[in-house]
Amino acid sequence: MALTNPISCNFKTDRLVVQLLGNDVDLNLMANQTIDILSPEVTKSLPPGWQDITNQNKAFDWLNDRINESVCLLIRLKSEQNLIGFIFLYADDKSEPPLDIRFGYLIGKTYWGKGFGTEVLKGFVEWSKKSGVVNRIEGGVEKVNKGSITVLERVGFSRMNGSHADNYFYEKQIF
């Protein structure tokens, strides 16, 4: 389910601009930048449709798939407007806010280890608090992904009871 007003998902942090991937974005230009983000190291634990995005046509199709299945947000450097990653939002089945949001994010390997994950998730949590439409945020992480586990815990997410063989699930209560 899409968020009630996805346009309002746009936010800024000290170094980043996060904006909706929508009709105002040139998908052909975005496809070229997406190829760089979706390297094998970044996508290794993701579903098959997220693998092997190595040309503009595959990237264009991948972007369209993300737009159709989620609210897809672009993460850009404020200083240069370079695309460094994505946030994907999925709402629960309730039709009225506040909603429980599942999210995923990925950041290009070039930008790993520079605090961007922590910064963008803090920004998303702040946006969620101000929006009035988010009750709870939850997401999963592969057990071997120590960097993302650290980011989630640093931002105040709590590990949920139960997990799959390869994943932990985290949540943060907003209201």
C-alpha positions as CSV (number, residue, x, y, z in Angstrom):
1,M,0.0,0.0,0.0
2,A,1.4,3.4,-0.9
3,L,1.7,6.1,1.8
4,T,-1.2,8.6,1.9
5,N,0.9,11.5,0.7
6,P,4.3,10.3,-0.5
7,I,5.3,13.7,-1.7
8,S,5.7,14.7,1.9
9,C,8.4,12.0,2.3
10,N,11.0,14.5,1.1
11,F,13.5,15.6,3.8
12,K,17.0,16.9,4.2
13,T,19.9,16.1,6.6
14,D,23.2,17.9,7.1
15,R,24.7,16.2,4.0
16,L,21.8,14.5,2.3
17,V,18.7,15.3,0.3
18,V,16.0,12.6,0.2
19,Q,13.3,12.9,-2.4
20,L,10.5,10.8,-3.9
21,L,11.4,9.0,-7.1
22,G,8.4,10.2,-9.1
23,N,7.3,11.7,-12.4
24,D,9.5,14.7,-12.0
25,V,12.7,12.5,-12.1
26,D,14.3,11.6,-15.4
27,L,14.4,7.8,-15.2
28,N,16.8,7.5,-18.1
29,L,19.4,9.6,-16.3
30,M,18.6,7.9,-13.0
31,A,19.1,4.5,-14.6
32,N,22.7,5.2,-15.4
33,Q,23.4,6.3,-11.8
34,T,21.5,3.2,-10.5
35,I,23.9,0.9,-12.2
36,D,26.7,2.2,-10.0
37,I,24.7,1.9,-6.8
38,L,23.6,-1.7,-7.5
39,S,27.0,-3.3,-7.5
40,P,27.3,-7.1,-6.7
41,E,28.6,-6.2,-3.2
42,V,25.5,-4.1,-2.5
43,T,22.9,-6.6,-3.9
44,K,24.4,-9.9,-2.9
45,S,21.8,-10.7,-0.2
46,L,18.8,-9.2,-2.1
47,P,16.3,-11.0,-4.3
48,P,17.2,-12.2,-7.8
49,G,15.4,-9.3,-9.5
50,W,17.8,-7.0,-7.8
51,Q,20.9,-8.8,-9.1
52,D,22.9,-8.2,-12.3
53,I,21.6,-4.6,-13.0
54,T,24.4,-3.9,-15.5
55,N,22.9,-1.8,-18.3
56,Q,20.5,1.0,-18.7
57,N,17.5,-1.1,-19.8
58,K,17.8,-3.4,-16.7
59,A,18.2,-0.3,-14.4
60,F,15.2,1.4,-16.0
61,D,13.1,-1.8,-15.5
62,W,14.4,-2.1,-11.9
63,L,13.4,1.5,-11.1
64,N,9.9,1.1,-12.6
65,D,9.5,-2.1,-10.5
66,R,10.5,-0.2,-7.3
67,I,8.1,2.7,-8.2
68,N,5.2,0.2,-8.7
69,E,5.8,-1.8,-5.5
70,S,6.9,0.8,-3.0
71,V,7.4,4.5,-2.2
72,C,10.9,4.8,-3.5
73,L,13.1,7.6,-2.2
74,L,16.3,8.7,-3.7
75,I,19.2,9.5,-1.4
76,R,21.5,12.2,-2.8
77,L,24.5,14.1,-1.6
78,K,23.4,17.7,-0.8
79,S,26.6,19.2,-2.1
80,E,26.8,17.5,-5.5
81,Q,23.4,15.9,-6.0
82,N,25.0,12.6,-6.6
83,L,22.8,9.6,-6.1
84,I,24.2,7.5,-3.3
85,G,21.3,5.1,-2.5
86,F,17.6,4.4,-2.0
87,I,15.0,4.0,0.7
88,F,12.0,1.8,0.0
89,L,8.8,2.2,2.0
90,Y,5.9,-0.2,2.3
91,A,2.8,0.6,4.4
92,D,0.6,-1.8,6.3
93,D,-3.0,-2.6,5.1
94,K,-4.7,0.1,7.2
95,S,-6.2,2.8,5.1
96,E,-5.9,5.5,7.8
97,P,-2.8,6.9,9.5
98,P,-1.0,6.3,11.7
99,L,0.6,3.5,9.7
100,D,3.1,0.8,10.4
101,I,5.8,1.2,7.8
102,R,8.3,-1.5,6.6
103,F,11.4,-0.1,5.1
104,G,14.6,-1.1,3.4
105,Y,17.5,1.0,2.3
106,L,20.7,0.5,0.4
107,I,23.7,2.7,-0.1
108,G,26.3,2.4,-2.8
109,K,29.5,0.7,-1.8
110,T,31.6,3.9,-2.5
111,Y,29.7,5.6,0.3
112,W,29.9,2.8,2.9
113,G,31.6,3.6,6.3
114,K,31.0,7.4,6.0
115,G,28.0,7.7,8.3
116,F,25.4,8.2,5.6
117,G,23.3,5.2,6.7
118,T,23.0,6.6,10.2
119,E,22.4,10.1,8.9
120,V,19.6,9.1,6.5
121,L,17.8,6.8,9.0
122,K,17.9,9.5,11.7
123,G,16.5,11.9,9.1
124,F,13.8,9.4,8.2
125,V,12.9,8.9,11.9
126,E,12.6,12.7,12.4
127,W,10.4,13.0,9.2
128,S,8.3,10.1,10.6
129,K,7.8,11.9,13.9
130,K,6.8,15.2,12.2
131,S,4.6,13.6,9.5
132,G,1.9,12.4,11.9
133,V,1.3,9.4,9.5
134,V,3.8,6.9,10.9
135,N,3.1,4.8,14.0
136,R,6.0,2.3,13.8
137,I,8.9,1.6,11.5
138,E,10.3,-1.9,11.0
139,G,12.9,-3.5,8.8
140,G,15.0,-6.5,8.4
141,V,18.8,-7.0,8.1
142,E,21.0,-9.9,7.2
143,K,22.6,-11.3,10.4
144,V,26.1,-10.9,8.8
145,N,25.5,-7.2,7.9
146,K,27.2,-5.8,11.0
147,G,27.3,-2.3,9.6
148,S,23.5,-2.0,9.1
149,I,22.9,-3.7,12.5
150,T,25.0,-1.0,14.1
151,V,23.2,1.7,12.1
152,L,19.8,0.5,13.2
153,E,20.8,0.2,16.9
154,R,22.5,3.6,16.8
155,V,19.3,5.2,15.5
156,G,17.3,3.6,18.3
157,F,15.7,0.6,16.6
158,S,15.1,-2.5,18.8
159,R,15.5,-6.1,17.7
160,M,12.2,-7.8,17.5
161,N,11.5,-11.2,18.9
162,G,11.8,-14.0,16.3
163,S,13.9,-13.9,13.2
164,H,14.4,-15.9,10.1
165,A,17.5,-18.1,9.7
166,D,19.6,-15.3,8.0
167,N,17.8,-12.1,9.2
168,Y,17.1,-10.0,12.2
169,F,14.1,-7.7,12.3
170,Y,14.1,-4.3,14.0
171,E,11.5,-1.8,14.9
172,K,11.1,1.7,16.2
173,Q,7.9,3.0,17.7
174,I,7.1,6.6,16.6
175,F,3.8,7.2,18.5
